[in-house]
Amino acid sequence: MAREGGAPMRVAVVGAGLVGSLEACLLAQRGIQVDVYEGRADIREMEHVPGRSINLAMSVRALAALEKLGLDQHIKSEYGIPMYARMIHNRDGSKYAIPYGTEQEAIYSVGRRYVNEILLDKGDTFPNINYHFNHKLVKADLEAPKLTFQTKDSEDTKVVSPDLVVGSDGAYSSIRREMMRRPRFNYSQEYIPHAYMELSVSATPGDEFAMEKNYLHIWPRGQFMMIALPNQDKTFTLTLFMPIDKFNDIKDKTTLLEFFKENFADSIALIGKDKLVHDYFSNPAPPLISVKCYPYNVGSTSVILGDAAHAMVPFYGQGMNCGMEDCLVLNSQIDEHSDLRTALEEYSRIRNPDAEAMCDLAMYNYVEMRDLVNKKSFLVRKKLDNMLHWMFPSYWVPLYTSVTFSRMRYHKCIENRRWQDAALTKISSVVGLVSLGAVYLVARHHATNQAVTQAAAALLKYLPNIDTIKF
């Protein structure tokens, strides 16, 4: 993409986080001159990066984006820690695992800072990417376009006039705020009545993981929960999610320890009593926000990606994955349309229903993680979904599988789940399942006797329960 006369197009990316640094690289691959502006210092030079959660769950969508830069295998084989299942911790200290999918399917625990740093390092390999750290956006004209920045060590401002502005500046985006001044721009936000706090479990004295390594650990407790993800240094990052009122009720060491003894007793020894008290009262409990808006572009001169376009609560582990997939969708539209305005409008039109669907799914999954994973109906449905997926792998794809282990459009994942729910309602009696088994056996008449026997056994396993379970 070039200006009239053949000069390279100039793009200003606002925000050097995960999505902004990725998008800068993808644009640079096209020969575009990219300037990345970030209000903070370079995180590669910072001892501590304040703000966002340090743990992320990376899956197929983000890995597909990283593949464009040759970084996906590094995450899968060298840095990311694969998590093959949820490990559920009961109040009495007992545990059990719920696999995410097949034995080969895993999501990867990664550190936000590390992924950001390797993307920034990748950007340094492109001669047509320039980083401008400590540049705070103070004014934006998105139609011109014209951006005004103030640097950290100067009262003077810097004005730049790129051909395109890419806003990837997070849930409280300044670029989006400018879009909101325009007519016919839809915007909604919702703070859920829950906050989160990060704690940690150290490695053992023998420098080993204190819990099972390849799991996402969950302590579901109805209206609140705690999760833990493994880190490369053999620690775990724990995140406590609960209503703000509940956080406010815990005022001192006594009430904190009583709360943990009642709800997360097995975690106290893992964290350490003194460390738990210190970390709890030292850490903030930030709010959780969900943002939806439309459209994502202003003509051919500006576009927003990632949390700037669709901030979501973290309970499906898709915030980063969705944001990185934005870059792929935008990339494909630029490939398809020679006219930039059309490409941006099509990106906005196509991506919006998927992003909003994912925001809704993230809200739903909080209920599932904190409560439903303990219910018999959830476990039966999970096993039934997996069994039907095994029988009909291209026809019956469970919701979590479609969201996490495929690039099926998010809104199609929801549509897929709806017809599955309707189908299971009709076959949720013993007769219905027997009929299903008969249809399967006829359809697979060419299968071996062993396969037929296995299929029948799998069906019969669920018959005693299914007539009393409502989906």
Secondary structure as UniProt FT lines:
FT   TURN            4..5
FT   STRAND          10..14
FT   HELIX           18..28
FT   TURN            29..31
FT   STRAND          33..37
FT   HELIX           43..45
FT   STRAND          55..58
FT   HELIX           60..67
FT   TURN            68..70
FT   HELIX           72..74
FT   HELIX           75..79
FT   STRAND          81..83
FT   STRAND          85..89
FT   TURN            91..92
FT   STRAND          95..99
FT   TURN            103..104
FT   STRAND          107..111
FT   HELIX           112..124
FT   TURN            127..128
FT   STRAND          129..132
FT   STRAND          135..141
FT   TURN            142..145
FT   STRAND          146..151
FT   TURN            152..153
FT   STRAND          157..160
FT   STRAND          164..167
FT   TURN            171..172
FT   HELIX           174..179
FT   TURN            180..181
FT   TURN            183..184
FT   STRAND          186..201
FT   TURN            205..206
FT   TURN            213..214
FT   STRAND          215..220
FT   STRAND          225..230
FT   TURN            232..233
FT   STRAND          236..243
FT   HELIX           244..249
FT   HELIX           253..263
FT   HELIX           265..271
FT   HELIX           273..282
FT   STRAND          287..294
FT   STRAND          297..298
FT   TURN            299..301
FT   STRAND          302..304
FT   HELIX           307..310
FT   HELIX           314..316
FT   HELIX           319..336
FT   HELIX           340..370
FT   HELIX           372..374
FT   HELIX           376..391
FT   TURN            393..395
FT   HELIX           399..404
FT   HELIX           410..426
FT   HELIX           430..443
FT   TURN            444..446
FT   HELIX           449..466
FT   TURN            467..468
//
